[in-house]
Amino acid sequence: MRKKDNNLGSMDSSSQSRCPRCGQGLLVYDNSSGETTCSNCGYVLVEKMQETGPEWRAFSKEEKDDRSRTGVPSSLAMHDMGLATVIGSEDRDASGRSLPTSMKAAIERLRTWDGRSQVHEPVDRNLRQAFSELDRLADKLSLSETVVEKAAYIYRKALEKGLVRGRSISALIAASLYAACRDTDTPRTLKDVAAACNIKKKDIARCYRLLIREMELKMPVVNPIRCISRISSKAGLSEKTKRRALLILKKAEAARNTAGKDPMGLAAAALYVACVLEGESKTQKDVAEAAGVTEVTIRNRYKGLKASLDI
């Protein structure tokens, strides 16, 4: 008969291999029960030991990296923040055997009710619809997780303030995404967001102004330097022209000639000036199409840059 002593703490078998009670038996660790016992007298030193090894078998480095003890990290861009559980789609038991037909029907019913119970409240249904639209927009616009999380945070705050009631969910989530782009200095224009979500630009702008006014958001001014890389890659300009345009914009900022101007128009005009100076054969129409502005805008900004910088 084995005796248990719960008052003794955990003991490292490598530092003490003999039983402290009889002094003769070796310490044995049982993997199935998690107990450390003496092989001679049966004395239980540790009743429960935590398994420190991996819980999955892995036969390659990729499998070992994929399988960990932690689940999906919590995220504001999920309607339940990633904390809810779901019933898996595989109709198999713990041993891997297929379930009988009657049990499959019961599990399917449980799976259906489990999915419905997670969106029982109207707020949850609203968030699920909004964040599915947010994921679609983020994929279309190639946005990072930081921007998506910021947009989800802004939308959740708007929902708490009751700004969603009576308004389009798609327009408000698009406005939240545009506000997140502005806040994180991500070069995405209102026109880009409107084209991605198939909503009129004025509707998104109206919701954006509502968010700014009601939530008292402080949006930074868009830096035209951030738009240079995007326009130059679309227009197929060289790296030398891109660097020259950056220098032109920095000089214009030092001369305080960029205040109140459209950042995308300024960046396009700086790139056109750089093309002229570097001898690259690009017309105003090519740069305007890449930037999403008109040729008139480029000509006006070009005149301003040329006059102020003596180019």
C-alpha positions as CSV (number, residue, x, y, z in Angstrom):
1,M,0.0,0.0,0.0
2,R,1.4,3.4,-1.0
3,K,1.4,6.4,1.3
4,K,0.9,9.9,-0.1
5,D,2.3,13.1,1.4
6,N,0.9,16.3,-0.1
7,N,3.0,18.6,2.0
8,L,6.2,17.8,0.1
9,G,6.9,20.1,-2.8
10,S,8.0,19.0,-6.3
11,M,11.4,17.5,-6.5
12,D,13.9,17.2,-9.3
13,S,14.7,13.6,-10.0
14,S,18.1,14.5,-11.4
15,S,19.2,16.3,-8.2
16,Q,18.0,13.6,-5.9
17,S,17.7,10.0,-7.3
18,R,17.3,8.2,-3.9
19,C,14.2,8.0,-1.8
20,P,14.4,10.5,1.2
21,R,12.4,8.1,3.4
22,C,14.0,4.7,3.1
23,G,17.2,5.9,1.4
24,Q,17.5,2.7,-0.7
25,G,15.0,2.8,-3.5
26,L,15.4,4.8,-6.7
27,L,12.8,7.5,-7.7
28,V,10.5,6.5,-10.6
29,Y,8.4,8.9,-12.6
30,D,5.1,7.5,-13.9
31,N,4.1,9.2,-17.2
32,S,0.4,8.1,-17.0
33,S,-0.3,9.3,-13.5
34,G,2.2,12.0,-13.1
35,E,3.5,10.7,-9.8
36,T,7.1,10.3,-8.6
37,T,7.4,7.2,-6.3
38,C,10.1,5.2,-4.6
39,S,10.8,1.8,-6.3
40,N,11.5,0.2,-2.9
41,C,8.9,1.3,-0.4
42,G,6.3,2.8,-2.7
43,Y,6.4,6.2,-1.0
44,V,4.8,9.0,-3.2
45,L,7.0,12.1,-3.3
46,V,5.1,14.1,-5.9
47,E,1.4,13.4,-6.6
48,K,1.0,15.6,-9.7
49,M,3.8,16.8,-12.0
50,Q,3.3,19.2,-15.0
51,E,4.2,17.8,-18.4
52,T,6.8,20.1,-19.9
53,G,7.1,18.3,-23.2
54,P,5.1,18.9,-26.4
55,E,1.6,17.6,-26.4
56,W,1.6,16.7,-30.1
57,R,3.9,14.3,-31.9
58,A,5.9,16.1,-34.6
59,F,8.0,14.4,-37.3
60,S,9.4,17.5,-38.9
61,K,10.4,21.1,-38.0
62,E,7.3,22.5,-39.7
63,E,5.0,20.3,-37.7
64,K,6.8,21.2,-34.5
65,D,6.4,24.9,-35.3
66,D,2.8,24.6,-36.2
67,R,1.7,22.7,-33.1
68,S,1.8,24.7,-29.9
69,R,-0.2,24.9,-26.6
70,T,-1.6,28.3,-27.4
71,G,-4.6,28.9,-29.6
72,V,-5.5,31.8,-31.9
73,P,-4.5,35.2,-30.2
74,S,-7.4,37.4,-29.2
75,S,-8.2,40.1,-31.7
76,L,-10.6,43.1,-31.8
77,A,-11.3,42.3,-35.4
78,M,-13.4,39.2,-34.3
79,H,-16.9,39.6,-33.1
80,D,-16.1,37.4,-30.0
81,M,-12.4,38.7,-29.8
82,G,-11.3,35.1,-30.6
83,L,-12.4,33.8,-27.1
84,A,-15.3,31.6,-28.2
85,T,-15.0,27.9,-28.9
86,V,-16.5,26.0,-31.9
87,I,-17.5,22.4,-32.5
88,G,-15.3,20.9,-35.2
89,S,-16.6,19.7,-38.5
90,E,-15.0,16.2,-38.4
91,D,-17.5,13.5,-37.4
92,R,-15.0,11.4,-35.5
93,D,-14.5,10.4,-31.9
94,A,-11.4,10.8,-29.7
95,S,-10.0,7.5,-31.1
96,G,-10.4,8.7,-34.7
97,R,-13.3,6.3,-35.5
98,S,-16.2,7.6,-37.5
99,L,-19.4,8.3,-35.6
100,P,-22.6,6.4,-36.2
101,T,-25.3,8.0,-38.3
102,S,-27.6,8.8,-35.3
103,M,-24.7,10.5,-33.4
104,K,-23.7,12.4,-36.5
105,A,-27.2,14.0,-36.7
106,A,-27.1,14.9,-33.0
107,I,-23.6,16.5,-33.4
108,E,-24.8,18.4,-36.4
109,R,-27.7,19.8,-34.4
110,L,-25.4,20.8,-31.6
111,R,-23.1,22.4,-34.1
112,T,-25.9,24.5,-35.5
113,W,-27.2,25.6,-32.2
114,D,-23.7,26.4,-31.0
115,G,-23.2,28.7,-34.0
116,R,-26.5,30.4,-33.4
117,S,-25.9,30.9,-29.7
118,Q,-22.7,32.9,-30.4
119,V,-24.6,35.6,-32.3
120,H,-27.7,35.6,-30.1
121,E,-27.5,39.4,-29.3
122,P,-28.1,42.0,-32.0
123,V,-24.7,43.6,-31.1
124,D,-22.9,40.3,-31.9
125,R,-24.7,40.0,-35.3
126,N,-23.8,43.6,-36.1
127,L,-20.1,42.9,-35.2
128,R,-20.0,39.7,-37.2
129,Q,-21.4,41.4,-40.3
130,A,-19.1,44.4,-39.9
131,F,-15.9,42.5,-39.4
132,S,-16.5,40.1,-42.2
133,E,-16.8,43.2,-44.4
134,L,-13.6,44.6,-42.8
135,D,-11.7,41.4,-43.6
136,R,-12.8,41.6,-47.2
137,L,-11.7,45.3,-47.5
138,A,-8.4,44.6,-45.8
139,D,-7.6,41.9,-48.3
140,K,-8.6,44.1,-51.3
141,L,-6.5,47.0,-50.1
142,S,-3.5,44.9,-48.8
143,L,-3.6,46.3,-45.3
144,S,-1.6,45.2,-42.3
145,E,-3.0,43.7,-39.1
146,T,-2.3,46.9,-37.2
147,V,-4.6,48.9,-39.5
148,V,-7.3,46.3,-39.2
149,E,-7.1,46.2,-35.4
150,K,-7.3,50.0,-35.3
151,A,-10.3,50.0,-37.6
152,A,-12.1,47.4,-35.4
153,Y,-11.3,49.5,-32.3
154,I,-12.8,52.6,-33.9
155,Y,-15.9,50.7,-35.0
156,R,-16.5,49.1,-31.6
157,K,-16.3,52.6,-30.0
158,A,-18.8,54.0,-32.5
159,L,-21.1,51.0,-31.7
160,E,-20.9,51.8,-28.0
161,K,-21.8,55.5,-28.7
162,G,-24.8,54.4,-30.8
163,L,-23.5,55.9,-34.0
164,V,-24.3,52.8,-36.0
165,R,-28.1,52.9,-35.5
166,G,-29.9,54.0,-38.6
167,R,-26.7,54.0,-40.7
168,S,-25.2,51.6,-43.2
169,I,-22.8,49.1,-41.5
170,S,-20.7,48.9,-44.7
171,A,-20.3,52.7,-44.9
172,L,-19.4,53.0,-41.3
173,I,-16.8,50.2,-41.3
174,A,-15.3,51.7,-44.5
175,A,-15.1,55.1,-42.7
176,S,-13.5,53.4,-39.7
177,L,-11.0,51.7,-42.0
178,Y,-10.1,55.0,-43.7
179,A,-9.7,56.7,-40.3
180,A,-7.4,53.8,-39.2
181,C,-5.3,54.3,-42.4
182,R,-5.0,58.0,-41.7
183,D,-4.1,57.4,-38.1
184,T,-1.4,54.8,-39.0
185,D,0.1,56.9,-41.9
186,T,-1.0,54.2,-44.4
187,P,-1.3,55.8,-47.9
188,R,-4.8,54.8,-48.9
189,T,-7.2,57.5,-50.2
190,L,-10.9,57.8,-49.8
191,K,-11.3,57.0,-53.4
192,D,-9.4,53.7,-52.9
193,V,-11.6,52.7,-50.0
194,A,-14.8,53.6,-51.9
195,A,-13.7,51.6,-54.9
196,A,-13.0,48.6,-52.7
197,C,-16.3,48.5,-51.0
198,N,-18.5,49.7,-53.9
199,I,-20.0,52.6,-51.9
200,K,-20.2,56.2,-53.0
201,K,-17.4,58.4,-51.8
202,K,-19.7,61.0,-50.3
203,D,-21.4,58.4,-48.1
204,I,-18.1,57.2,-46.6
205,A,-17.0,60.9,-46.2
206,R,-20.2,61.6,-44.4
207,C,-19.6,58.7,-41.9
208,Y,-16.0,59.7,-41.6
209,R,-16.9,63.3,-40.6
210,L,-19.4,61.8,-38.1
211,L,-16.7,59.7,-36.5
212,I,-14.3,62.6,-36.3
213,R,-17.0,64.9,-34.8
214,E,-18.7,62.5,-32.3
215,M,-15.6,60.6,-31.1
216,E,-13.3,63.6,-31.2
217,L,-10.6,61.8,-33.2
218,K,-7.4,63.7,-33.9
219,M,-6.2,62.7,-37.3
220,P,-2.6,63.5,-38.4
221,V,-2.0,65.3,-41.7
222,V,-1.1,62.9,-44.5
223,N,2.5,63.2,-45.4
224,P,3.0,63.3,-49.2
225,I,6.3,61.5,-48.9
226,R,4.4,58.4,-47.9
227,C,2.7,58.4,-51.3
228,I,5.9,58.6,-53.4
229,S,6.6,54.8,-53.3
230,R,3.1,53.8,-54.3
231,I,2.8,56.2,-57.3
232,S,6.3,55.4,-58.6
233,S,5.7,51.7,-58.5
234,K,2.4,52.1,-60.3
235,A,4.0,54.3,-62.9
236,G,7.1,52.2,-63.3
237,L,9.5,55.0,-62.4
238,S,13.2,54.4,-61.6
239,E,14.7,54.5,-58.1
240,K,16.8,57.6,-59.1
241,T,13.6,59.5,-60.0
242,K,12.0,58.4,-56.8
243,R,14.9,59.7,-54.7
244,R,14.9,63.0,-56.6
245,A,11.1,63.4,-55.9
246,L,11.7,62.8,-52.2
247,L,14.4,65.6,-52.1
248,I,12.0,67.9,-53.9
249,L,9.2,67.3,-51.4
250,K,11.5,67.7,-48.4
251,K,12.6,71.1,-49.8
252,A,9.0,72.1,-50.4
253,E,8.1,71.1,-46.8
254,A,11.1,73.2,-45.5
255,A,9.8,76.1,-47.5
256,R,6.3,75.6,-46.1
257,N,4.7,75.2,-49.5
258,T,2.8,72.0,-48.8
259,A,0.3,73.2,-46.3
260,G,-3.4,72.8,-47.4
261,K,-2.5,70.9,-50.6
262,D,-3.7,67.4,-51.5
263,P,-0.9,65.0,-50.6
264,M,-1.4,62.7,-53.5
265,G,-1.4,65.7,-56.0
266,L,1.8,67.0,-54.4
267,A,3.6,63.6,-54.6
268,A,2.5,63.2,-58.2
269,A,3.8,66.7,-59.1
270,A,7.1,66.1,-57.4
271,L,7.5,62.8,-59.3
272,Y,6.7,64.6,-62.6
273,V,9.3,67.3,-61.8
274,A,11.8,64.5,-61.0
275,C,11.0,62.9,-64.3
276,V,11.7,66.1,-66.2
277,L,15.0,66.7,-64.3
278,E,16.2,63.1,-64.7
279,G,15.1,62.9,-68.4
280,E,12.7,60.1,-67.9
281,S,10.0,59.9,-70.6
282,K,6.8,60.0,-68.6
283,T,3.9,62.3,-69.4
284,Q,1.6,64.1,-67.0
285,K,-1.2,61.7,-68.0
286,D,0.9,58.6,-67.0
287,V,1.7,60.1,-63.5
288,A,-1.9,61.3,-63.1
289,E,-3.3,57.9,-63.8
290,A,-0.9,56.2,-61.3
291,A,-1.7,58.8,-58.6
292,G,-5.5,58.9,-59.2
293,V,-5.5,62.7,-59.8
294,T,-6.2,64.9,-62.8
295,E,-3.6,66.4,-65.1
296,V,-4.8,69.9,-64.1
297,T,-3.9,69.1,-60.5
298,I,-0.4,68.0,-61.5
299,R,0.1,71.2,-63.6
300,N,-1.0,73.5,-60.8
301,R,1.2,71.8,-58.2
302,Y,4.1,71.7,-60.8
303,K,3.9,75.4,-61.2
304,G,3.9,76.0,-57.5
305,L,6.9,73.7,-56.9
306,K,8.8,75.2,-59.8
307,A,8.2,78.8,-58.6
308,S,9.0,78.2,-54.9
309,L,12.1,76.0,-55.4
310,D,13.5,77.8,-58.5
311,I,13.7,74.6,-60.6
